[in-house]
């Protein structure tokens, strides 16, 4: 009977680990999705700022 209990406890611990990994995986997926959508916007903003800076710099030369 003790062997069955030990086996059940082992399975329960494995189940807890699986649940923890599932939560972590979900967090990683959310981070990946946020990064994927946020990066293009950030790149676009950076390019726009750089173009603005370059146009202002060229106006200063004139």
N, C-alpha and C positions, 0 to 999 in steps of 0.2 A: 504494500500500500504506500509506503514511503517513496518508492521509486516513481509511482504514478504522480504523487504530489510534487516531487522534484521535477518531473518532466513537465507538468502543468505550469509550475512556476517558471521554468526555463522558457516555455512557449510564451508566457505572459511577458517576460522581460524582452523577448525578441519582438513581440507585438508593440511594446512601448518604444523600442528602438526604431521600428518601422514607422510608427506614428511621428516620432521626432524627426526622422529623415524626410517624411512627407511634408511636414510643416516647413522645414528648411528648404526643401526643393520648391515649394510654393513661393517662399520668400525670394529665392533666387530667380524664379520665373518672373515674378512681379518686377524685380530689380532690372532684369534683362529687358522686359517690355518697356519700362520707364526709360531705360537708357536708350533703347532703339528709337523711341519716339522723341526723346529729348535731344539726342545728339544732332539730328538734322536741323532742328530749330536753333540749337546753339551754334552750329556751323554757319547757318544762314545769318544769324545775328553778327557773328564774328566777321564774316565777309562784308556785310553791310557797313559795319563800323570801320573796317579797313578801307573800303571804297570811299567812305565819307572823309576819313582822315587823309587819304591820298588826294581827293579833290580839293580839300581845304589847303593842303600843302602846295598843290600846283597853283592855286589862286594866290597864295602868298608870294610865289616866285614871279608872277606877272607884274 
